[in-house]
Amino acid sequence: MCDTLYKRTESGYIFGKNSDRSPNEPNLTLFYSRRKTAEKTVRCTYIEIPQVPETHAVLLVQPSWMWGAEMGINEYGVVIGNEAVFTKSRGKKQERLLGMDLIRLGLERGKSAREALEIIIALLEEYGQGGNCGFDKPFYYDNSFLIADDDEAYVLETSARDWVYRKIDDHYNISNKLSLNESYTKASKDLPNFASKNSDFLFTHFSGSKIREKSGCESLGKENFRLEDMFAALRSHHPRDVDRLYTKGSVRSVCMHKSFLGDHATGSMVVERRKDKRRIWITGASSPCLSAFKPVVFGFLEAPVFSDPEASLNYWLDREYLQRAIYAGLVGEGEYKNRLQKLEAAFLSEAESLEHAADEDFRKFVISASKEEQGFIESYREKIEFLKKNPQALPRLWRKITARLGKNVFERHLSARI
């Protein structure tokens, strides 16, 4: 369960997404270069499909065990995020393309938002969607997508091989529920009341999507919406959740914390287009309320961006153990957050001062920011290593989960991960 938000601004747009998945499911930040391919086919998470002669360079936030991704951006500035949607469609257990596979395929093959939209639709119609999407439990769903580039954006919603899409005028957010009835631009066929007729209302209700969708829309409607506002939206908690985030969690908050019914925000990404500059900010960690958004440069391998999955995993795990040390009371939350906020505020201030700087100067800033954030993490190294060896120090909700953290995370099939 996730939230993807988009806001058109006077000088471009701001896109943001939280990836809500199992709390033990690493979300790796990986860069894949442009590549000419000799292979006839490409193996996605479960099935093979024909490969194209050349794939675009992509930066992905990618669940460790999947071929596909929760969100990403390509060398042409196309950015895509997806959501689980709960529909009445049948056949979800049959292994086909995952929604996350469709994101990567759209980014690797599309040079514009419209082209990526059409690629995803064509692949959906030909191969369908389906297969287990859960890291440590069976979980099946259809998908919606928010697809944007420098000029336009679309929301695409699906049920099995049926689809509808709408061009976005100002702002939109998708939150684990179908939303398009009559207000769509185009559909696979005559599909009146698409959302009403295809939604599984029981699963949709318990996903908390209606509450999160409303809170997202309210923040996106703000005048002079800024980068900091997107960070705040992705970090937002429902008022009733604030005092129980680490003990009970909830699906009502955009910054989702593990609960009996729900998942956990395991990675976050924001992309801002402002005039002729595109800036990418990634946490490389779970729980954006406890993580710093770091500036990254597309194609530049500086943490949190990696080309090696193992290195990206270690980066994510360090930050995950540190956050759980807060749950255990081993690290004081107030002091930690104060230090974190000052660190990120310094990043934002420096990025603002470099708005018109040369690319090389911005890369130097990215290196510096990465080192500063790593130093912040290292100051808690003793607590990180202690919790690795003593998960029993955690609240009950987190003890058993943490004992399995980091195990079998690259295994493709569920039976090998649990």
C-alpha positions as a Markdown table, in Angstrom:
| # | Residue | x | y | z |
|---|---|---|---|---|
| 1 | Met | 0.0 | 0.0 | 0.0 |
| 2 | Cys | 1.4 | 3.3 | -1.1 |
| 3 | Asp | 0.8 | 7.0 | -1.9 |
| 4 | Thr | 1.9 | 8.8 | -5.0 |
| 5 | Leu | 1.4 | 12.6 | -5.3 |
| 6 | Tyr | 1.8 | 15.0 | -8.2 |
| 7 | Lys | 1.5 | 18.8 | -8.2 |
| 8 | Arg | 1.9 | 21.1 | -11.3 |
| 9 | Thr | 3.8 | 24.3 | -10.3 |
| 10 | Glu | 4.4 | 27.6 | -12.1 |
| 11 | Ser | 7.9 | 26.5 | -13.2 |
| 12 | Gly | 7.4 | 22.7 | -13.5 |
| 13 | Tyr | 6.1 | 20.0 | -11.2 |
| 14 | Ile | 6.8 | 18.1 | -8.0 |
| 15 | Phe | 6.3 | 14.3 | -7.8 |
| 16 | Gly | 6.5 | 12.3 | -4.6 |
| 17 | Lys | 6.0 | 8.7 | -3.5 |
| 18 | Asn | 6.2 | 6.5 | -0.5 |
| 19 | Ser | 6.7 | 2.8 | -1.1 |
| 20 | Asp | 4.6 | 0.9 | 1.5 |
| 21 | Arg | 5.6 | -2.7 | 1.7 |
| 22 | Ser | 6.6 | -5.3 | 4.3 |
| 23 | Pro | 8.8 | -3.6 | 7.0 |
| 24 | Asn | 11.5 | -6.2 | 6.3 |
| 25 | Glu | 11.5 | -5.7 | 2.6 |
| 26 | Pro | 14.5 | -3.6 | 1.5 |
| 27 | Asn | 13.9 | -1.0 | -1.1 |
| 28 | Leu | 17.1 | -0.6 | -3.0 |
| 29 | Thr | 18.1 | 2.5 | -4.9 |
| 30 | Leu | 19.8 | 1.3 | -8.1 |
| 31 | Phe | 21.0 | 2.9 | -11.3 |
| 32 | Tyr | 20.9 | 0.9 | -14.6 |
| 33 | Ser | 22.8 | 2.4 | -17.5 |
| 34 | Arg | 21.5 | 2.7 | -21.1 |
| 35 | Arg | 22.2 | -0.6 | -22.7 |
| 36 | Lys | 22.1 | -2.1 | -26.2 |
| 37 | Thr | 20.7 | -5.6 | -25.9 |
| 38 | Ala | 21.5 | -8.8 | -27.8 |
| 39 | Glu | 19.0 | -10.9 | -25.9 |
| 40 | Lys | 15.7 | -11.8 | -27.6 |
| 41 | Thr | 13.8 | -11.8 | -24.3 |
| 42 | Val | 13.9 | -10.2 | -20.9 |
| 43 | Arg | 13.1 | -12.1 | -17.7 |
| 44 | Cys | 10.8 | -9.9 | -15.5 |
| 45 | Thr | 9.9 | -11.0 | -12.0 |
| 46 | Tyr | 7.9 | -14.1 | -13.2 |
| 47 | Ile | 7.7 | -14.2 | -16.9 |
| 48 | Glu | 9.8 | -13.5 | -20.0 |
| 49 | Ile | 8.7 | -11.1 | -22.7 |
| 50 | Pro | 10.4 | -9.9 | -25.9 |
| 51 | Gln | 13.3 | -7.5 | -25.3 |
| 52 | Val | 13.8 | -4.2 | -27.1 |
| 53 | Pro | 17.1 | -3.4 | -29.0 |
| 54 | Glu | 18.1 | -0.7 | -26.5 |
| 55 | Thr | 16.9 | 0.2 | -23.0 |
| 56 | His | 17.1 | 3.7 | -21.5 |
| 57 | Ala | 19.1 | 4.5 | -18.4 |
| 58 | Val | 16.9 | 4.3 | -15.3 |
| 59 | Leu | 17.2 | 5.2 | -11.6 |
| 60 | Leu | 14.9 | 2.8 | -9.6 |
| 61 | Val | 13.7 | 2.4 | -6.1 |
| 62 | Gln | 13.3 | -1.4 | -6.3 |
| 63 | Pro | 12.2 | -4.1 | -3.8 |
| 64 | Ser | 15.2 | -6.4 | -3.4 |
| 65 | Trp | 13.6 | -9.5 | -4.8 |
| 66 | Met | 11.8 | -8.1 | -7.9 |
| 67 | Trp | 12.9 | -7.3 | -11.4 |
| 68 | Gly | 10.6 | -4.3 | -11.4 |
| 69 | Ala | 10.4 | -1.2 | -9.2 |
| 70 | Glu | 8.1 | 0.8 | -7.0 |
| 71 | Met | 9.1 | 4.1 | -8.5 |
| 72 | Gly | 11.7 | 5.5 | -10.7 |
| 73 | Ile | 12.9 | 8.1 | -13.3 |
| 74 | Asn | 14.6 | 7.6 | -16.7 |
| 75 | Glu | 17.2 | 9.6 | -18.6 |
| 76 | Tyr | 14.4 | 11.5 | -20.5 |
| 77 | Gly | 12.8 | 12.7 | -17.2 |
| 78 | Val | 9.9 | 10.3 | -17.3 |
| 79 | Val | 8.9 | 9.5 | -13.7 |
| 80 | Ile | 6.4 | 6.7 | -12.6 |
| 81 | Gly | 5.0 | 5.4 | -9.4 |
| 82 | Asn | 2.3 | 2.8 | -8.9 |
| 83 | Glu | -0.2 | 1.7 | -6.3 |
| 84 | Ala | -1.9 | -1.5 | -5.4 |
| 85 | Val | -5.6 | -1.3 | -6.2 |
| 86 | Phe | -8.1 | -3.9 | -5.0 |
| 87 | Thr | -10.5 | -5.0 | -7.7 |
| 88 | Lys | -13.0 | -7.8 | -8.4 |
| 89 | Ser | -10.9 | -9.1 | -11.3 |
| 90 | Arg | -10.1 | -12.8 | -11.4 |
| 91 | Gly | -6.8 | -14.6 | -12.1 |
| 92 | Lys | -4.5 | -12.4 | -10.0 |
| 93 | Lys | -2.6 | -15.5 | -8.7 |
| 94 | Gln | -1.5 | -16.4 | -12.2 |
| 95 | Glu | 2.1 | -15.3 | -12.7 |
| 96 | Arg | 2.2 | -12.6 | -15.3 |
| 97 | Leu | 3.7 | -9.1 | -15.2 |
| 98 | Leu | 3.7 | -7.3 | -11.9 |
| 99 | Gly | 2.7 | -3.6 | -11.7 |
| 100 | Met | 6.3 | -3.0 | -10.6 |
| 101 | Asp | 7.6 | -4.8 | -13.8 |
| 102 | Leu | 5.4 | -2.4 | -15.8 |
| 103 | Ile | 7.0 | 0.6 | -14.2 |
| 104 | Arg | 10.4 | -0.5 | -15.1 |
| 105 | Leu | 9.4 | -1.5 | -18.7 |
| 106 | Gly | 7.7 | 1.9 | -19.1 |
| 107 | Leu | 10.8 | 3.7 | -17.9 |
| 108 | Glu | 13.3 | 1.6 | -19.9 |
| 109 | Arg | 11.3 | 2.0 | -23.1 |
| 110 | Gly | 9.4 | 5.3 | -23.0 |
| 111 | Lys | 10.9 | 8.7 | -23.9 |
| 112 | Ser | 7.9 | 10.7 | -22.7 |
| 113 | Ala | 5.0 | 10.2 | -20.2 |
| 114 | Arg | 2.6 | 9.6 | -23.1 |
| 115 | Glu | 4.9 | 7.0 | -24.7 |
| 116 | Ala | 5.4 | 5.2 | -21.3 |
| 117 | Leu | 1.7 | 5.3 | -20.8 |
| 118 | Glu | 1.1 | 3.6 | -24.1 |
| 119 | Ile | 3.8 | 1.1 | -23.6 |
| 120 | Ile | 2.4 | 0.0 | -20.2 |
| 121 | Ile | -1.1 | -0.3 | -21.7 |
| 122 | Ala | 0.1 | -2.4 | -24.6 |
| 123 | Leu | 2.0 | -4.7 | -22.3 |
| 124 | Leu | -0.9 | -5.0 | -19.9 |
| 125 | Glu | -3.2 | -5.9 | -22.8 |
| 126 | Glu | -0.9 | -8.5 | -24.2 |
| 127 | Tyr | 0.5 | -10.2 | -21.1 |
| 128 | Gly | -1.8 | -9.2 | -18.3 |
| 129 | Gln | -0.9 | -8.6 | -14.7 |
| 130 | Gly | -0.7 | -11.1 | -11.8 |
| 131 | Gly | 1.4 | -13.1 | -9.4 |
| 132 | Asn | 2.3 | -12.7 | -5.8 |
| 133 | Cys | 3.5 | -9.2 | -4.8 |
| 134 | Gly | 4.1 | -9.9 | -1.1 |
| 135 | Phe | 7.6 | -10.2 | 0.4 |
| 136 | Asp | 6.7 | -12.4 | 3.4 |
| 137 | Lys | 3.1 | -13.3 | 2.7 |
| 138 | Pro | 0.9 | -13.9 | -0.3 |
| 139 | Phe | -0.5 | -10.6 | -1.6 |
| 140 | Tyr | -2.3 | -10.1 | -4.9 |
| 141 | Tyr | -3.6 | -6.9 | -6.5 |
| 142 | Asp | -4.1 | -4.9 | -9.7 |
| 143 | Asn | -2.4 | -1.5 | -10.2 |
| 144 | Ser | -2.8 | 2.2 | -10.8 |
| 145 | Phe | 0.0 | 4.4 | -12.1 |
| 146 | Leu | 1.0 | 8.0 | -12.0 |
| 147 | Ile | 3.2 | 8.9 | -15.0 |
| 148 | Ala | 4.8 | 12.3 | -15.6 |
| 149 | Asp | 7.4 | 14.1 | -17.6 |
| 150 | Asp | 8.4 | 17.8 | -17.9 |
| 151 | Asp | 5.3 | 18.7 | -19.9 |
| 152 | Glu | 2.4 | 16.5 | -18.8 |
| 153 | Ala | 1.1 | 13.8 | -16.4 |
| 154 | Tyr | -1.4 | 11.0 | -16.4 |
| 155 | Val | -3.1 | 8.7 | -14.0 |
| 156 | Leu | -3.7 | 5.2 | -15.3 |
| 157 | Glu | -6.0 | 2.7 | -13.5 |
| 158 | Thr | -6.5 | -0.9 | -14.3 |
| 159 | Ser | -8.5 | -4.0 | -13.5 |
| 160 | Ala | -7.1 | -7.2 | -15.0 |
| 161 | Arg | -6.5 | -6.1 | -18.7 |
| 162 | Asp | -9.0 | -3.3 | -18.6 |
| 163 | Trp | -7.8 | 0.2 | -18.2 |
| 164 | Val | -8.8 | 3.9 | -18.1 |
| 165 | Tyr | -6.6 | 7.0 | -17.9 |
| 166 | Arg | -6.9 | 10.7 | -17.3 |
| 167 | Lys | -4.6 | 13.5 | -18.2 |
| 168 | Ile | -3.8 | 15.5 | -15.0 |
| 169 | Asp | -4.5 | 19.3 | -15.2 |
| 170 | Asp | -3.1 | 20.5 | -11.8 |
| 171 | His | -2.6 | 17.9 | -9.2 |
| 172 | Tyr | -3.6 | 14.3 | -8.3 |
| 173 | Asn | -2.7 | 11.6 | -5.9 |
| 174 | Ile | -3.4 | 7.9 | -5.9 |
| 175 | Ser | -3.7 | 5.9 | -2.8 |
| 176 | Asn | -4.7 | 2.2 | -3.2 |
| 177 | Lys | -8.2 | 2.8 | -4.6 |
| 178 | Leu | -9.7 | 3.2 | -8.0 |
| 179 | Ser | -10.8 | 6.8 | -8.5 |
| 180 | Leu | -11.8 | 7.2 | -12.2 |
| 181 | Asn | -15.5 | 6.8 | -13.1 |
| 182 | Glu | -16.7 | 9.1 | -15.9 |
| 183 | Ser | -13.8 | 11.6 | -15.5 |
| 184 | Tyr | -11.3 | 9.8 | -17.7 |
| 185 | Thr | -9.7 | 10.8 | -21.0 |
| 186 | Lys | -9.6 | 7.3 | -22.6 |
| 187 | Ala | -10.5 | 3.7 | -21.8 |
| 188 | Ser | -9.8 | 0.2 | -23.3 |
| 189 | Lys | -13.5 | 0.0 | -24.1 |
| 190 | Asp | -16.8 | 1.5 | -23.0 |
| 191 | Leu | -16.3 | 1.4 | -19.3 |
| 192 | Pro | -18.8 | 3.7 | -17.5 |
| 193 | Asn | -18.4 | 3.9 | -13.7 |
| 194 | Phe | -15.0 | 2.1 | -13.9 |
| 195 | Ala | -14.1 | 2.6 | -10.3 |
| 196 | Ser | -17.5 | 1.8 | -8.9 |
| 197 | Lys | -18.0 | -1.3 | -11.0 |
| 198 | Asn | -14.5 | -2.8 | -10.5 |
| 199 | Ser | -13.5 | -1.9 | -6.9 |
| 200 | Asp | -13.4 | -4.6 | -4.2 |
| 201 | Phe | -14.8 | -2.3 | -1.6 |
| 202 | Leu | -14.0 | -4.4 | 1.5 |
| 203 | Phe | -10.2 | -4.6 | 0.7 |
| 204 | Thr | -10.2 | -0.9 | -0.4 |
| 205 | His | -11.9 | 0.2 | 2.9 |
| 206 | Phe | -9.4 | -1.7 | 5.1 |
| 207 | Ser | -6.5 | -0.3 | 3.1 |
| 208 | Gly | -7.1 | 3.1 | 4.6 |
| 209 | Ser | -6.8 | 4.6 | 1.1 |
| 210 | Lys | -9.8 | 6.9 | 1.4 |
| 211 | Ile | -8.4 | 8.7 | 4.4 |
| 212 | Arg | -4.9 | 9.0 | 2.9 |
| 213 | Glu | -6.2 | 10.1 | -0.5 |
| 214 | Lys | -8.1 | 12.9 | 1.2 |
| 215 | Ser | -5.1 | 14.1 | 3.2 |
| 216 | Gly | -2.9 | 14.0 | 0.1 |
| 217 | Cys | -5.4 | 16.1 | -1.9 |
| 218 | Glu | -5.7 | 18.7 | 0.8 |
| 219 | Ser | -1.9 | 19.3 | 0.9 |
| 220 | Leu | -1.6 | 19.3 | -2.9 |
| 221 | Gly | -4.2 | 22.1 | -3.1 |
| 222 | Lys | -2.0 | 24.5 | -1.2 |
| 223 | Glu | -1.0 | 27.7 | -3.0 |
| 224 | Asn | 2.7 | 28.0 | -3.8 |
| 225 | Phe | 3.3 | 24.3 | -3.1 |
| 226 | Arg | 7.0 | 23.7 | -2.6 |
| 227 | Leu | 9.5 | 20.9 | -2.3 |
| 228 | Glu | 9.4 | 21.1 | 1.5 |
| 229 | Asp | 5.6 | 20.7 | 1.3 |
| 230 | Met | 6.0 | 17.4 | -0.6 |
| 231 | Phe | 8.5 | 16.2 | 2.0 |
| 232 | Ala | 5.9 | 17.1 | 4.7 |
| 233 | Ala | 3.1 | 15.4 | 2.9 |
| 234 | Leu | 5.1 | 12.1 | 2.6 |
| 235 | Arg | 5.9 | 12.4 | 6.3 |
| 236 | Ser | 2.4 | 13.1 | 7.5 |
| 237 | His | 0.6 | 11.1 | 10.2 |
| 238 | His | -3.1 | 10.9 | 11.0 |
| 239 | Pro | -3.7 | 12.7 | 14.3 |
| 240 | Arg | -5.0 | 9.5 | 15.9 |
| 241 | Asp | -1.8 | 7.6 | 15.0 |
| 242 | Val | 0.8 | 10.0 | 16.4 |
| 243 | Asp | 1.1 | 8.5 | 19.8 |
| 244 | Arg | 1.2 | 4.8 | 18.6 |
| 245 | Leu | 3.3 | 4.8 | 15.6 |
| 246 | Tyr | 5.9 | 2.3 | 16.8 |
| 247 | Thr | 3.6 | 0.1 | 18.9 |
| 248 | Lys | 0.5 | -0.3 | 16.8 |
| 249 | Gly | 1.0 | 1.6 | 13.6 |
| 250 | Ser | -1.9 | 2.3 | 11.2 |
| 251 | Val | -2.9 | 2.3 | 7.5 |
| 252 | Arg | -4.4 | 5.8 | 7.8 |
| 253 | Ser | -1.1 | 7.7 | 7.7 |
| 254 | Val | 0.7 | 8.7 | 4.4 |
| 255 | Cys | 3.9 | 7.9 | 6.4 |
| 256 | Met | 2.7 | 4.4 | 7.1 |
| 257 | His | 4.0 | 2.4 | 10.1 |
| 258 | Lys | 3.7 | -1.4 | 10.5 |
| 259 | Ser | 0.4 | -2.5 | 11.9 |
| 260 | Phe | -1.6 | -5.7 | 12.2 |
| 261 | Leu | -3.4 | -5.0 | 8.9 |
| 262 | Gly | -1.0 | -2.8 | 7.1 |
| 263 | Asp | 2.5 | -2.3 | 5.6 |
| 264 | His | 5.3 | 0.1 | 6.3 |
| 265 | Ala | 6.8 | 3.0 | 4.3 |
| 266 | Thr | 10.0 | 1.3 | 3.1 |
| 267 | Gly | 11.4 | 4.0 | 0.7 |
| 268 | Ser | 10.6 | 7.5 | -0.5 |
| 269 | Met | 11.4 | 9.5 | -3.6 |
| 270 | Val | 10.7 | 13.1 | -4.7 |
| 271 | Val | 11.4 | 14.7 | -8.1 |
| 272 | Glu | 11.1 | 18.4 | -8.7 |
| 273 | Arg | 11.3 | 20.1 | -12.1 |
| 274 | Arg | 12.0 | 23.8 | -11.7 |
| 275 | Lys | 12.5 | 25.7 | -15.0 |
| 276 | Asp | 15.4 | 24.0 | -16.7 |
| 277 | Lys | 16.6 | 22.0 | -13.7 |
| 278 | Arg | 15.4 | 18.6 | -12.5 |
| 279 | Arg | 16.3 | 17.6 | -8.9 |
| 280 | Ile | 15.9 | 14.2 | -7.3 |
| 281 | Trp | 15.7 | 13.5 | -3.6 |
| 282 | Ile | 15.7 | 10.0 | -2.1 |
| 283 | Thr | 15.8 | 8.7 | 1.5 |
| 284 | Gly | 17.3 | 5.2 | 0.7 |
| 285 | Ala | 15.6 | 4.2 | 3.9 |
| 286 | Ser | 12.2 | 3.5 | 5.4 |
| 287 | Ser | 9.9 | 5.9 | 7.4 |
| 288 | Pro | 10.5 | 9.3 | 5.9 |
| 289 | Cys | 9.5 | 10.8 | 9.3 |
| 290 | Leu | 12.8 | 9.3 | 10.6 |
| 291 | Ser | 14.9 | 9.7 | 7.4 |
| 292 | Ala | 16.6 | 12.5 | 5.6 |
| 293 | Phe | 15.8 | 13.2 | 1.9 |
| 294 | Lys | 19.2 | 13.4 | 0.2 |
| 295 | Pro | 19.9 | 15.1 | -3.1 |
| 296 | Val | 21.0 | 12.8 | -5.9 |
| 297 | Val | 22.1 | 13.3 | -9.5 |
| 298 | Phe | 20.7 | 11.0 | -12.2 |
| 299 | Gly | 23.5 | 8.6 | -13.3 |
| 300 | Phe | 25.9 | 9.6 | -10.6 |
| 301 | Leu | 26.8 | 6.8 | -8.2 |
| 302 | Glu | 26.9 | 8.4 | -4.8 |
| 303 | Ala | 24.9 | 7.0 | -1.9 |
| 304 | Pro | 22.0 | 6.5 | -1.6 |
| 305 | Val | 22.4 | 5.6 | -5.3 |
| 306 | Phe | 24.2 | 2.3 | -6.1 |
| 307 | Ser | 24.8 | -0.1 | -9.0 |
| 308 | Asp | 25.5 | -3.0 | -6.6 |
| 309 | Pro | 22.4 | -4.5 | -4.9 |
| 310 | Glu | 24.5 | -5.7 | -2.0 |
| 311 | Ala | 25.9 | -2.3 | -1.3 |
| 312 | Ser | 22.4 | -0.7 | -1.5 |
| 313 | Leu | 21.1 | -3.4 | 0.9 |
| 314 | Asn | 23.7 | -2.7 | 3.5 |
| 315 | Tyr | 22.9 | 1.1 | 3.3 |
| 316 | Trp | 19.2 | 0.4 | 3.8 |
| 317 | Leu | 19.8 | -2.1 | 6.6 |
| 318 | Asp | 22.0 | 0.3 | 8.6 |
| 319 | Arg | 19.2 | 2.9 | 8.6 |
| 320 | Glu | 16.5 | 0.3 | 9.3 |
| 321 | Tyr | 18.3 | -1.0 | 12.4 |
| 322 | Leu | 18.8 | 2.6 | 13.6 |
| 323 | Gln | 15.1 | 3.4 | 13.2 |
| 324 | Arg | 14.2 | 0.3 | 15.2 |
| 325 | Ala | 16.7 | 1.4 | 17.9 |
| 326 | Ile | 14.4 | 4.4 | 18.3 |
| 327 | Tyr | 11.4 | 2.0 | 18.6 |
| 328 | Ala | 13.3 | 0.2 | 21.3 |
| 329 | Gly | 14.1 | 3.4 | 23.2 |
| 330 | Leu | 17.8 | 3.0 | 22.7 |
| 331 | Val | 18.0 | 6.3 | 20.8 |
| 332 | Gly | 16.1 | 9.4 | 22.0 |
| 333 | Glu | 13.6 | 10.3 | 19.3 |
| 334 | Gly | 13.5 | 14.0 | 20.1 |
| 335 | Glu | 17.2 | 14.6 | 19.9 |
| 336 | Tyr | 17.5 | 12.3 | 16.8 |
| 337 | Lys | 14.8 | 14.2 | 14.9 |
| 338 | Asn | 16.2 | 17.5 | 15.8 |
| 339 | Arg | 19.6 | 16.6 | 14.4 |
| 340 | Leu | 18.0 | 15.0 | 11.3 |
| 341 | Gln | 15.9 | 18.1 | 10.6 |
| 342 | Lys | 18.9 | 20.4 | 10.9 |
| 343 | Leu | 20.9 | 18.2 | 8.5 |
| 344 | Glu | 18.1 | 18.1 | 5.9 |
| 345 | Ala | 17.5 | 21.9 | 6.3 |
| 346 | Ala | 21.1 | 22.5 | 5.5 |
| 347 | Phe | 20.8 | 20.3 | 2.4 |
| 348 | Leu | 17.8 | 22.2 | 1.2 |
| 349 | Ser | 19.4 | 25.6 | 1.8 |
| 350 | Glu | 22.6 | 24.5 | -0.1 |
| 351 | Ala | 20.5 | 23.1 | -3.0 |
| 352 | Glu | 18.6 | 26.4 | -3.2 |
| 353 | Ser | 21.8 | 28.4 | -3.4 |
| 354 | Leu | 23.0 | 26.1 | -6.3 |
| 355 | Glu | 19.8 | 26.5 | -8.3 |
| 356 | His | 21.7 | 28.0 | -11.2 |
| 357 | Ala | 25.1 | 26.3 | -10.5 |
| 358 | Ala | 27.0 | 24.2 | -13.0 |
| 359 | Asp | 26.3 | 20.4 | -12.9 |
| 360 | Glu | 29.8 | 19.8 | -11.5 |
| 361 | Asp | 29.2 | 22.1 | -8.6 |
| 362 | Phe | 25.9 | 20.3 | -7.8 |
| 363 | Arg | 27.7 | 16.9 | -7.9 |
| 364 | Lys | 30.2 | 18.1 | -5.4 |
| 365 | Phe | 27.3 | 19.1 | -3.2 |
| 366 | Val | 25.7 | 15.7 | -3.6 |
| 367 | Ile | 29.0 | 14.0 | -2.5 |
| 368 | Ser | 29.2 | 16.3 | 0.5 |
| 369 | Ala | 25.6 | 15.7 | 1.5 |
| 370 | Ser | 26.1 | 12.0 | 1.2 |
| 371 | Lys | 29.1 | 12.0 | 3.5 |
| 372 | Glu | 27.4 | 14.2 | 6.1 |
| 373 | Glu | 24.4 | 12.0 | 6.3 |
| 374 | Gln | 26.7 | 8.9 | 6.6 |
| 375 | Gly | 28.5 | 10.6 | 9.4 |
| 376 | Phe | 25.2 | 11.2 | 11.1 |
| 377 | Ile | 24.4 | 7.5 | 10.8 |
| 378 | Glu | 27.8 | 6.4 | 12.1 |
| 379 | Ser | 27.3 | 8.5 | 15.2 |
| 380 | Tyr | 24.8 | 5.8 | 16.2 |
| 381 | Arg | 26.9 | 2.8 | 15.1 |
| 382 | Glu | 27.0 | 1.3 | 18.6 |
| 383 | Lys | 23.2 | 1.3 | 18.9 |
| 384 | Ile | 22.9 | -0.2 | 15.4 |
| 385 | Glu | 25.2 | -3.1 | 16.2 |
| 386 | Phe | 23.6 | -3.7 | 19.6 |
| 387 | Leu | 20.1 | -4.0 | 18.1 |
| 388 | Lys | 21.4 | -6.4 | 15.4 |
| 389 | Lys | 22.4 | -8.8 | 18.2 |
| 390 | Asn | 19.5 | -8.0 | 20.6 |
| 391 | Pro | 16.1 | -7.7 | 18.8 |
| 392 | Gln | 14.4 | -8.7 | 22.1 |
| 393 | Ala | 15.0 | -5.1 | 23.2 |
| 394 | Leu | 12.2 | -4.0 | 20.8 |
| 395 | Pro | 8.5 | -3.6 | 21.4 |
| 396 | Arg | 6.5 | -6.9 | 20.9 |
| 397 | Leu | 5.3 | -5.9 | 17.5 |
| 398 | Trp | 8.8 | -5.6 | 16.2 |
| 399 | Arg | 10.8 | -8.5 | 17.9 |
| 400 | Lys | 9.9 | -11.4 | 15.7 |
| 401 | Ile | 10.0 | -9.3 | 12.6 |
| 402 | Thr | 13.5 | -7.9 | 13.3 |
| 403 | Ala | 14.9 | -11.4 | 14.0 |
| 404 | Arg | 14.3 | -12.1 | 10.3 |
| 405 | Leu | 15.6 | -8.7 | 9.0 |
| 406 | Gly | 18.0 | -9.0 | 6.1 |
| 407 | Lys | 17.5 | -12.7 | 5.5 |
| 408 | Asn | 16.9 | -14.2 | 2.0 |
| 409 | Val | 16.0 | -10.8 | 0.6 |
| 410 | Phe | 17.0 | -11.5 | -3.0 |
| 411 | Glu | 15.1 | -14.8 | -3.4 |
| 412 | Arg | 12.6 | -14.4 | -6.2 |
| 413 | His | 9.9 | -16.7 | -4.9 |
| 414 | Leu | 8.0 | -16.4 | -1.6 |
| 415 | Ser | 8.7 | -19.9 | -0.4 |
| 416 | Ala | 12.5 | -19.2 | -0.4 |
| 417 | Arg | 12.1 | -15.9 | 1.6 |
| 418 | Ile | 10.0 | -17.2 | 4.5 |
